């Protein structure tokens, strides 16, 4: 068995035409051993390092829950972008689940 799994995060945010799906790796036991907020944090770390490497991105999670039967996390909150004088908070919703083949 592999030490990692591929997760897919489907995210919508308040910016115009801002919906996307992102694949990232996580430990194989992620859904069994981590809280919903910790799983969102794994995604946030991926976004910060891979999607916006030149900016500082924080996620403020206002609500998150995990459904073990379907192996999915649903969360909402704000993505906070730090770009010098162009800081801003963008509301978001995200669903994170195991990638289907």
KAGI-V252818 format. One record per run of one state. SS is the DSSP state (H for helix, E for strand, L for the rest). FROM is the first residue (numbers start at 1). LEN is the number of residues. Records with the same first field share a line. If there is no record, write none. Layout:
# KAGI-V252818
SS->FROM-LEN ; FROM-LEN
This chain:
# KAGI-V252818
L->1-3 ; 14-5 ; 28-2 ; 34-2 ; 52-4 ; 68-4 ; 83-5 ; 99-3
E->4-10 ; 19-9 ; 56-12 ; 72-11 ; 88-11
H->30-4 ; 36-16
